[in-house]
């Protein structure tokens, strides 16, 4: 049995309202997911800096020693400074390629 024009309009309005609610829910979900992605990207960058940064060369024991006081150090760790003498030398610096090329007389 065919629907009357009023019933069709009512059905279309109901469907339209449901779709608008669905669209609004999806927009909210997209906002939340974008915020989550931004947060995860920040966390990832921070962990990359910690893992691959200059301080990543330290081990846990070294960082514990560096942050602890001398009375917290293990007994086998030497705390006194020692002097090391290094033989001095001079190094001749080569002229840059630019200086070598530009300073030659033109023929």
C-alpha positions in Angstrom: 0.0 0.0 0.0 1.6 3.3 -1.0 2.3 6.0 1.6 0.4 9.2 1.5 2.4 12.4 0.9 2.1 13.4 4.6 3.4 10.0 5.8 6.3 10.2 3.3 7.2 13.7 4.5 7.0 12.6 8.2 9.1 9.5 7.4 11.7 11.7 5.5 11.9 14.2 8.4 12.4 11.4 10.9 15.2 9.9 8.7 16.7 13.3 8.3 16.7 13.9 12.1 18.4 10.6 12.7 21.0 11.3 10.1 21.7 14.7 11.7 22.2 13.1 15.1 24.5 10.5 13.6 26.5 13.2 11.8 26.8 15.1 15.1 28.0 12.0 16.9 30.5 11.3 14.2 31.9 14.8 14.3 32.3 14.5 18.1 34.1 11.2 17.6 36.4 12.7 15.0 37.3 15.6 17.3 38.1 13.1 20.1 40.2 11.0 17.8 42.1 14.0 16.5 42.9 15.0 20.0 44.0 11.5 20.8 46.2 11.4 17.7 47.8 14.7 18.7 48.5 13.5 22.2 50.0 10.3 20.9 52.2 12.2 18.5 53.5 14.4 21.3 54.2 11.3 23.4 56.0 9.6 20.5 58.2 12.7 19.9 59.1 12.9 23.6 60.0 9.2 23.7 62.1 9.5 20.6 64.0 12.4 22.2 64.5 10.3 25.3 65.6 7.2 23.3 67.7 8.8 20.6 68.7 12.1 22.3 72.2 12.9 23.6 71.4 11.6 27.1 70.4 8.2 25.8 74.1 7.2 25.9 73.9 7.0 29.6 73.0 3.8 31.4 70.7 3.6 34.3 73.6 3.1 36.7 75.3 6.2 35.4 72.3 8.3 35.7 71.6 7.0 39.2 75.2 7.8 40.2 75.0 11.3 38.6 71.8 12.2 40.4 72.7 10.6 43.8 74.8 12.1 46.5 78.2 10.7 47.4 76.9 8.9 50.5 74.5 7.0 48.3 77.3 5.7 46.0 78.3 2.0 46.2 81.6 1.3 48.0 83.4 0.2 44.9 82.9 3.4 43.0 85.9 5.8 43.3 84.9 9.4 44.0 88.3 11.0 43.9 89.5 12.9 40.8 92.6 11.8 39.0 94.8 13.9 36.7 95.8 12.8 33.2 98.6 14.4 31.3 98.0 14.7 27.6 100.9 15.3 25.1 100.3 18.6 23.4 100.5 18.9 19.6 99.9 21.4 16.9 97.7 20.8 13.9 98.2 22.5 10.6 95.0 23.7 9.1 94.5 23.2 5.4 93.2 26.0 3.4 89.6 25.7 2.2 89.0 24.7 -1.4 87.4 28.1 -2.0 90.5 29.9 -0.8 92.8 27.7 -2.9 90.7 28.3 -6.1 90.1 32.0 -5.6 93.6 33.0 -4.5 95.4 31.4 -7.5 96.4 34.0 -10.1 94.4 33.9 -13.3 96.2 33.0 -16.5 
